[in-house]
């Protein structure tokens, strides 16, 4: 009985929402939304759960589990020291899904990602007292050119 790989826990913010989970990677400012299938596999990556336990608990096939693990690995949400050999290594994701979809009633694992700006980059305007080049940069929409080119 082989255990599942261990999920990465450092530099992540994890928020559960119903049957899905939202994970924000602080290292690369990227957010991931895991559907219910991927969430179940992700939560099972605790270093204790093995494939047979997960199959029994969830009724997932090995193919579904491996497809979810491949997505988690690609998103770098698994511990780097952990490695699993996927039966889909030689297949494109599309071919793997085609192979699974015909035999599965379970929803395919989905890990959607988006790049989120860092807190500094997300600031949309400059606060009063910060230097400016034009008024549109300032939250107040006024750059005081006579007072040293600062937002006022």
N, C-alpha and C positions, 0 to 999 in steps of 0.2 A: 504494500500500500504506500503510494507516494503522496507526500503532503503537497498541498498547493504552495506556490511561492508566497512570500511575505509581502504585504502591501507596504509601500513607502509611507512613512508618517512624518518625516522631518520637512519643515518649510511648506506645509500644506494647511489650508483652512478647509475643514469639511463641514458641510451643512446638509442635514437630512431634511427632505421635504416629501412627505408621503412615502411612496415607493421608489423615489428617485433620490440621487445624492448630487450635490453640487460641490466640486472640489476646486479650490483656487490654489494654484502653484505660485508661491511667493518668489521663488527663484527666477522664474521666467515670465511672470505676470500673465499667466494663461489660466483660463477657467475651463472646466470640463463638467458636462452634465451627463451622468450615467443613467440610463433607463433602468427599469426594474430588474431585468435579467443581469445586466452588468453590475448593478448594485449588490445583488445577492452573491455574485462571484467575488466582487471586491471585498465585501464583508467577511467572506469565508477565507480570505487570504491572511490568516492570522498565525500561520506557522504550526497550527495544531490540526486543522481540518484537512482531510485527505480527499482524493477524488471520489472514492466510494461513499463517504459521508455526504458530500455535496450532491452526488447523484441521487442518493436515497432521500435527502431532505427536499430537493427541488424538482426531481424528475427531469433534470437536464441530461442530455446525452453528452458523451465526451466531446463531440464536435462543438456543441454550444459552449461548453466550458473552455475549450481551447480557443475558440474564436473570441470569447470575452477576455481571456488571458492575453491573447495577442494584442487586442486593443488597449488593455491596461499597460502592457509592456511598451507599446508604441508611444503611449501618452506619458511614459516614464513615471507611472504610478505604482510600479513594483520595485522592491528593493533591488538595487543594481547587482548585488552579490547573488541574487536568486536567478536561476535560469531554468527554463522549461523548453523541451523540444516539442514543437508544434507539428501536428500532422499536415498543417497547411503551409509549411515553409516553402514548398515549390509551387504553390497555387497563388493566384492573385486573390484579393479580397472578394472580388465579384464571383470568381469561380468557386471559392470556398462557400460563399453564401448560397450560390446555386445548388451546391452539393448538399448543404444542410437543409435549405428551405423546403425541398421536396419531401423530406422525411420528418420534419419537425412541426409540432403544433405550438411550441413555445416561441414567444417573441424573440427575435434575434437580438443579440446584445448590441447596444448602440452607445458610443461614447462621442458626444458632440463637443467640439472645442471652439473657443474663440480667444483671440488675443485681447487682453485687457490692458489699458495703459497703467503705468505705475502711478502712485499717488501724485508725484511731482508733475508728471506729464499730463495727468487728468485735469489739473487746475486750468480753468478756462479763462481766467483773467487775473490781473495783478492787483494786489491789495494796495491800499493807500500807503504812501511812503516808499514804494518800490520804484525803481527807475523805469522809464518808458520811452518809446520812440514815437508813439502816436496814441491818441485818445482811445481808440478801440481796444487797446491792450488792457486798459484799466477797468476794474469792476465798476468804478464810479463813472466811467466813460469820459474822464477828464484827465488829460496829461498836462500838468502845469509846466509849460516850457519856460516861463519866466522865473519859475522857482527851482530850477535845476533839473528839469526833465524828470519829475516824479509824479506818480499818480496821487491825485488829491481828491 
